[in-house]
Amino acid sequence: MPLPPAQALLLTSRAAARALAGRIPNLPVLAVGEATAAEARRAGSTTLYVATGDAQALATLATSVLDPAGGPILLAVGRGYALDLAEILRGRGFRVRRRVVYDAHPARHLPEEALLALRNGKIGSALFFSPRSAEVTLSLMRDAGLAAAATSVEALALSARVAMTLRGLPWRAIRVASDLNQNALLALLGPAGQTGEPPPS
């Protein structure tokens, strides 16, 4: 499906950038974070601005580099995602053309290995990159009857918003990364986390 005309393209995830591989228009691209920016480069983008990791930061970046009078902005998202970002941008005077470029389907159950590890108290830390991933994990743990297993797990959150979502279970502790990027989150794991691979998105 052709993308509509716009003054800039906003990407809220690596998945959105991957979905547009070979189709990214010759427009300035604003990426939510470094991982999304890297994916956008691989997909063909050459003019990039990079925010610090969440929707609020992306909205702030858009406000600083774009002009509401310059035309609509194109927001490429997964189905059901970035509705709040679109509203923030509209509240700042932008015309937003929100286009769904991929579908994201949450898992229906935890993997058997994860269930076994939780039951046996073998998971010391869990990383959460978004409120959505935290929400899905909490739901799956409750459905599996493993809400109490959270007491042995330290939950590591990318942002305060993610941490707020995590409060629905009795984790051993909830810690928040010092900055809105993957390296800051991995740093909470100590030296072992410094060489971690990027998570799928």
Salt bridges, closest charged atoms under 4 A:
GLU39 OE1 - ARG14 NE 3.96
GLU39 OE1 - ARG18 NH1 3.69
GLU39 OE1 - ARG42 NH2 2.95
ASP84 OD2 - ARG161 NH2 3.71
GLU87 OE2 - ARG90 NH1 3.27
ASP103 OD1 - ARG79 NE 2.52
GLU135 OE2 - ARG132 NH1 2.97
GLU154 OE1 - ARG175 NH1 3.41
